[in-house]
Amino acid sequence: MLTLAAFVIAIAILIAVHEWGHYRMAVASGVKVLRFSIGFGPRVWGWTSARSGTEFVLCALPLGGYVKMLDGREGPVDPAEASRAFDTQSLGTRSAIVAAGPLANLVLAVVLYSIVHWSGSMQLDAVLSRPVTGSLAAQAGFGGGERILAAGTDADAMEPVQSFEDFRWWLTQAALAKTSLLVEYREPASANGMPVAVQRRTLNLGAMDTRFADASLFRSIGWQGPWSAARIGDVAQDGAAADAGLKAGDLVTHVDGIPMADAAQLRELIRVAGAANPVATQRWQLNRDGEHILLLVTPRRESVDGQSIGRVNALVGDKPAMVLVRYGVWAGLERALVRTWEVSLLTLKMMGRMVVGEASLKNLSGPLTIADYAGKSAAVGWSQYLVFLALISISLGVLNLLPIPVLDGGHLMYYLWESLTGRPVSDAWMGYLQRAGLGVLLAMMSIAVFNDVAQLLS
């Protein structure tokens, strides 16, 4: 129920803001708006403004919306109101009205990010887990427990890292840009309490396979999450952990004599065990309420994406440390502007990479995935939900600015042609382009829905 509610609220807000952008710019330009609609299909609720005559309606299918303006191309216009028709406006005015919708979504993202930055949010602390064996991070010399202080692609312009989310964002940008990332960090505190010097390493992310911008990318880099203790959480009944006698709260100190630095190392040993034939039994040394215990654990083999891995059917890892991240008024606004710009560029880059085949079409997400993330983010807290809304709002804004007929960007493309040639696109060509644009959108939607269904069935 939470997932459905979070999804409906998100879609309603994003569509309303998008159409409000068109509406406000039209009103400010003196264009008469006949109808402001959220959704399509049969009217569910609505009212008509006595002052402007605009009909505001909510329709049965809330997966879109539109602003209907007075337009001589759609029917006869009273000569007394001809100056208020959309088609009689200057090229600049028409372009501004069309562009206002996507821009409103980008402004919404800035506002949402600013609210989160000003109010503060609890985020994962930027302490690194032990990297996956053989990964890029392991080869670079990271061992786990390092606290990230700053990161950047330019040695003279390093930026402070406030949380693990910040660091993950730097990794994503550098990997997709095929460049190196400079990382400034502090090693774990030494046993004798001596101060630890700040160090710097370089992660060469230029050779990373970025066709799939998902968990597999971060596994190849080396980190899928921050540091957490190798403690057992909930144990499933009739699983390998339960059969071995493991209990929630057990702290794993050694596996086959290997000291456990953190939960990531333990998860990796469990995972690798599933690739052996037969699966080897492991000797786990535990600390249970101060008592040292030795248990024999045999992970169960499971197939994930065609690869055999081991699992013990228990939550492995303590809750990671959290840190409060909050910014002042101007710093929060500046950071919101920068993040909106960065996410917009990243979205465009990913779309471009998919077009030329450098990124997989599996990166396209449809309504089912969006609904799933809406519910998950809402369950975590309001700040995460606002960040989710900001991300989707940016995607909606950028998508609508693409030069695809039937989208806002397609109309801007028509206006660009008109400005260069001095004449509008002919009705015949308009029809061809609209049908082509609709075909492209339907193809994108089909791929996205297919990806959703495939993910649910996997």
C-alpha positions in Angstrom: 0.0 0.0 0.0 2.9 2.4 0.8 4.5 1.7 -2.6 1.2 2.5 -4.5 0.6 5.7 -2.4 4.2 6.9 -2.8 4.1 6.2 -6.6 0.7 8.0 -7.1 1.8 11.0 -5.1 5.2 11.2 -7.0 3.5 11.0 -10.4 0.8 13.6 -9.4 3.4 16.1 -8.1 5.8 15.7 -11.1 3.0 16.0 -13.7 1.3 18.9 -11.9 4.6 20.9 -11.7 5.4 20.1 -15.4 2.0 21.3 -16.6 2.0 24.2 -14.2 5.2 25.5 -15.9 3.4 25.5 -19.3 0.3 27.1 -17.7 2.1 29.9 -15.8 4.2 30.9 -18.8 1.1 30.9 -21.0 -0.8 33.1 -18.6 2.2 35.4 -18.1 2.4 35.7 -22.0 -1.3 36.6 -22.3 -2.3 33.3 -23.9 -5.8 32.0 -23.0 -5.7 28.6 -21.3 -8.9 26.6 -21.8 -8.0 23.5 -19.8 -5.4 22.4 -17.2 -5.6 18.6 -16.9 -3.8 16.1 -14.7 -4.3 12.7 -16.3 -6.2 11.6 -19.4 -9.5 9.9 -20.0 -12.8 10.5 -18.2 -13.1 13.5 -15.9 -13.1 12.6 -12.2 -13.1 16.0 -10.6 -12.8 19.6 -11.7 -13.8 23.2 -11.5 -13.8 26.3 -13.7 -12.2 29.6 -12.7 -14.7 32.4 -12.9 -11.9 34.9 -13.4 -9.9 33.3 -16.2 -12.4 30.8 -17.6 -9.8 28.0 -17.3 -11.1 24.5 -16.5 -9.0 22.6 -14.0 -9.6 18.9 -14.1 -8.4 15.6 -12.7 -8.9 12.6 -15.0 -9.0 8.8 -14.5 -5.6 7.9 -15.9 -3.1 10.0 -14.0 0.0 9.0 -16.1 0.3 12.4 -17.9 -1.4 15.7 -18.3 -1.8 18.6 -20.7 -2.5 22.3 -20.9 -5.0 23.1 -23.7 -4.7 26.7 -25.0 -6.7 28.8 -27.4 -5.3 27.9 -30.8 -6.6 28.7 -34.3 -5.1 25.4 -35.7 -7.6 23.4 -33.5 -10.8 25.4 -34.3 -12.3 28.8 -35.0 -11.2 31.6 -32.8 -13.2 34.7 -32.0 -11.5 37.6 -33.7 -11.7 39.6 -30.5 -9.5 36.9 -28.8 -7.2 36.3 -31.7 -4.3 38.0 -29.9 -4.7 35.5 -27.0 -4.3 32.4 -29.2 -1.2 30.4 -29.0 -0.6 30.2 -32.7 -0.6 34.0 -33.1 2.2 34.5 -30.6 5.8 35.3 -31.5 8.3 32.5 -32.0 10.1 33.5 -28.7 6.8 33.4 -26.7 5.8 30.0 -28.1 9.2 28.6 -27.4 9.1 30.0 -23.8 5.7 28.4 -23.2 6.9 25.0 -24.5 10.2 25.1 -22.6 8.6 26.1 -19.3 7.3 22.7 -18.5 10.6 20.8 -18.5 12.3 23.8 -16.8 9.7 23.7 -14.0 10.7 20.0 -13.4 14.4 21.1 -13.1 13.5 23.9 -10.8 11.5 21.5 -8.6 14.6 19.3 -8.3 16.6 22.3 -7.1 13.9 23.1 -4.5 13.7 19.5 -3.3 17.5 19.1 -3.0 17.7 22.4 -1.2 15.1 21.3 1.3 17.0 18.2 2.1 20.3 20.1 2.4 18.8 22.7 4.6 16.9 20.4 6.9 19.6 17.8 7.1 19.5 14.1 6.5 21.0 11.0 8.0 23.3 9.4 5.5 25.8 6.5 5.5 29.2 7.4 6.9 32.0 7.6 4.3 34.0 4.7 5.8 34.9 2.1 3.2 34.3 -1.6 3.5 37.0 -4.2 2.5 37.0 -4.2 -1.3 36.0 -7.2 -3.3 39.1 -9.5 -4.0 40.6 -8.7 -7.4 38.5 -5.5 -7.8 39.9 -2.2 -9.0 39.9 -0.8 -5.4 41.8 -3.9 -4.1 44.4 -3.5 -6.8 44.8 0.1 -5.9 45.7 -0.8 -2.4 42.6 -0.1 -0.4 42.1 -2.6 2.5 38.9 -1.4 4.2 38.2 0.9 7.1 39.5 4.0 5.2 37.5 7.2 5.9 37.0 9.2 2.7 37.7 13.0 3.2 37.6 14.3 -0.4 37.4 13.3 -4.0 37.7 14.8 -7.4 39.0 14.3 -11.0 41.3 17.3 -10.7 44.1 17.3 -8.1 43.7 21.1 -7.6 39.9 21.0 -7.1 39.2 18.2 -4.6 35.8 18.5 -3.0 34.9 17.4 0.6 33.0 14.1 0.9 30.3 14.2 3.5 28.9 10.7 3.2 29.1 7.4 1.4 26.4 8.6 -1.0 28.7 11.5 -1.9 31.6 9.1 -2.6 29.3 6.7 -4.6 28.2 9.7 -6.8 31.9 10.5 -7.5 32.5 6.9 -8.5 29.5 6.9 -10.8 30.5 10.2 -12.6 34.2 9.2 -13.0 33.3 5.7 -14.3 30.8 7.0 -16.9 33.2 9.7 -17.9 36.0 7.1 -18.4 38.4 9.0 -16.2 40.5 8.6 -13.0 39.2 9.6 -9.6 41.5 11.0 -7.0 40.6 9.9 -3.4 41.8 11.6 -0.2 41.4 9.5 2.9 42.6 8.6 6.4 43.6 5.1 7.3 41.9 3.3 10.3 43.2 4.4 13.7 46.3 2.5 14.7 46.2 0.2 17.7 48.6 2.4 19.7 46.4 5.5 19.2 49.0 7.3 17.1 47.5 9.9 14.7 47.1 8.7 11.1 48.2 10.9 8.2 46.0 11.9 5.3 46.8 9.9 2.2 45.7 10.1 -1.5 45.3 7.4 -4.1 44.1 7.3 -7.7 41.4 5.0 -9.0 41.7 4.5 -12.8 38.1 4.1 -13.8 38.7 4.6 -17.5 38.7 0.9 -18.3 35.5 0.0 -16.4 32.6 -1.7 -18.2 29.9 0.9 -17.8 27.2 -0.8 -20.1 25.3 -1.7 -16.9 25.2 1.2 -14.4 24.0 -1.0 -11.6 25.3 -3.0 -8.6 27.6 -5.0 -10.9 29.5 -1.8 -11.7 30.2 -1.0 -8.1 31.1 -4.6 -7.4 33.7 -4.3 -10.2 35.0 -1.1 -8.6 35.1 -2.9 -5.3 32.6 -1.3 -3.0 28.8 -2.1 -2.7 28.4 -0.4 0.6 30.1 1.2 3.6 31.9 -0.5 6.4 29.9 -2.6 8.8 30.8 -5.2 11.4 30.7 -8.9 10.5 27.6 -9.5 12.7 24.7 -11.8 11.9 21.3 -10.3 11.7 18.0 -12.0 11.1 18.4 -15.8 10.4 15.9 -17.5 8.1 14.4 -20.8 9.2 15.6 -23.9 7.4 18.5 -22.0 5.9 22.2 -22.8 6.0 22.8 -20.4 8.8 20.0 -21.8 11.0 21.2 -25.4 10.2 24.7 -24.5 11.4 23.4 -23.0 14.7 24.0 -19.3 13.9 21.9 -16.7 15.8 21.2 -13.1 15.4 23.8 -11.0 17.1 26.7 -13.4 16.5 29.9 -11.5 15.7 32.1 -13.5 13.2 35.7 -13.1 14.0 37.4 -15.7 11.8 36.5 -17.9 8.8 38.9 -20.8 8.2 41.4 -19.0 10.3 41.1 -15.7 8.3 40.4 -12.7 10.5 37.2 -10.9 9.4 37.8 -7.2 8.8 34.1 -6.5 8.2 30.8 -7.8 6.8 31.9 -7.3 3.2 34.8 -9.7 3.6 32.5 -12.3 5.2 29.9 -11.9 2.4 32.6 -12.4 -0.2 33.8 -15.6 1.4 30.2 -16.9 1.5 29.7 -15.9 -2.1 32.9 -17.5 -3.4 32.1 -20.8 -1.5 29.1 -21.4 -3.8 31.4 -21.6 -6.9 33.3 -24.6 -5.5 32.3 -28.1 -6.4 31.4 -29.5 -4.0 30.6 -26.5 -1.7 33.2 -26.6 1.1 32.2 -26.4 4.7 33.7 -23.4 6.5 34.9 -23.1 10.1 33.4 -20.0 11.6 34.7 -18.6 14.9 32.1 -16.4 16.7 31.8 -14.1 19.7 28.3 -14.7 21.2 27.7 -12.5 24.2 31.4 -12.7 25.2 31.6 -16.5 24.6 33.9 -17.8 21.8 32.2 -20.4 19.7 33.3 -22.5 16.7 30.6 -23.6 14.2 30.8 -25.5 10.9 28.8 -23.6 8.2 28.1 -25.0 4.7 26.7 -22.2 2.4 24.1 -23.3 -0.1 24.7 -22.9 -3.9 22.4 -20.6 -5.8 22.4 -19.4 -9.3 22.2 -15.6 -9.9 22.5 -14.3 -13.5 23.9 -17.6 -14.6 26.7 -17.5 -11.9 26.9 -19.9 -9.0 27.2 -18.2 -5.6 27.0 -19.2 -2.0 24.3 -18.0 0.5 23.6 -18.8 4.2 20.1 -17.4 4.3 20.8 -14.8 6.9 21.4 -11.1 7.1 25.2 -10.6 7.2 26.4 -7.2 8.5 25.6 -4.8 11.3 23.9 -1.5 10.6 26.4 0.9 9.1 27.3 4.1 10.9 25.2 7.1 10.0 26.1 10.8 9.9 24.0 13.9 9.8 24.6 15.9 6.6 23.3 19.5 6.7 24.3 22.7 4.8 23.6 26.4 5.3 21.2 28.4 3.2 23.6 29.4 0.4 25.8 26.3 0.5 22.6 24.1 0.4 21.2 26.1 -2.6 24.6 26.0 -4.5 24.9 22.3 -3.9 21.3 21.7 -5.1 22.0 23.7 -8.3 25.3 21.7 -8.9 23.6 18.4 -8.2 20.7 19.1 -10.5 23.1 20.1 -13.3 25.3 17.0 -12.7 22.4 14.6 -12.7 21.0 16.3 -15.9 24.3 15.8 -17.7 24.6 12.3 -16.5 21.1 11.5 -17.7 22.0 12.9 -21.2 25.2 11.0 -21.3 23.5 7.7 -20.4 20.9 8.2 -23.1 23.6 9.0 -25.6 25.5 5.9 -24.6 22.4 3.8 -25.0 21.8 5.2 -28.5 25.3 4.4 -29.7 25.3 1.0 -28.0 27.9 1.8 -25.3 25.3 1.3 -22.6 22.7 -1.5 -22.3 19.1 -0.7 -22.9 18.5 -2.6 -19.6 19.3 0.7 -17.9 15.9 1.9 -19.0 13.4 1.7 -16.1 9.6 1.7 -16.4 6.7 2.4 -14.1 7.1 -0.8 -12.1 10.7 0.0 -11.1 9.8 3.6 -10.4 7.0 2.5 -8.2 9.3 0.1 -6.4 11.9 2.8 -5.7 9.1 5.2 -4.6 8.0 2.8 -2.0 11.5 1.9 -0.8 12.5 5.5 -0.5 9.3 6.5 1.3 9.9 3.6 3.8 13.4 4.9 4.6 12.3 8.4 5.3 10.9 11.7 3.9 14.4 13.0 2.9 15.2 10.0 0.8 11.7 10.3 -0.8 12.4 13.9 -1.7 15.7 12.9 -3.2 13.9 10.2 -5.2 11.4 12.8 -6.4 14.2 15.2 -7.4 15.9 12.4 -9.5 12.7 11.5 -11.3 11.8 15.2 -11.9 15.2 15.7 -13.5 14.7 12.6 -15.7 11.3 13.9 -16.7 12.6 17.4 -17.5 15.6 16.1 -19.5 13.5 13.5 -21.4 11.0 16.2 -22.5 13.7 18.5 -23.8 15.0 15.8 -26.2 14.4 16.7 -29.8 11.8 13.9 -30.3 8.5 14.9 -32.0 5.5 14.8 -29.7 7.7 15.8 -26.8 8.4 19.5 -25.8 11.9 19.2 -27.2 10.3 18.2 -30.6 8.2 21.3 -30.7 11.3 23.4 -29.9 13.0 21.6 -32.8 10.2 22.8 -35.0 10.6 26.3 -33.8 14.3 26.2 -34.4 13.6 25.2 -38.0 11.1 28.1 -38.3 13.7 30.5 -36.9 16.3 29.4 -39.5 14.0 29.2 -42.5 11.4 31.8 -41.8 8.6 29.4 -42.3 7.0 26.7 -40.1 7.2 23.0 -40.7 4.6 21.9 -43.2 1.5 19.9 -42.1 2.7 16.9 -44.1 6.1 16.8 -42.5 4.6 17.5 -39.1 2.4 14.4 -39.5 5.4 12.2 -40.5 7.5 13.5 -37.7 4.8 13.1 -35.1 4.2 9.5 -36.1 7.9 8.8 -36.0 8.3 10.4 -32.6 5.3 8.4 -31.3 7.0 5.2 -32.5 10.2 6.1 -30.7 8.4 6.7 -27.5 6.4 3.5 -27.7 9.6 1.6 -28.4 11.2 3.2 -25.3 8.2 2.4 -23.2 8.1 -1.2 -24.4 11.7 -1.7 -23.5 11.3 -0.1 -20.1 8.3 -2.2 -19.2 10.0 -5.4 -20.5 13.0 -4.6 -18.2 10.6 -4.1 -15.3 8.9 -7.5 -15.9 12.2 -9.3 -16.4 13.6 -7.8 -13.2 10.4 -9.0 -11.3 10.7 -12.5 -12.7 14.5 -12.8 -12.1 
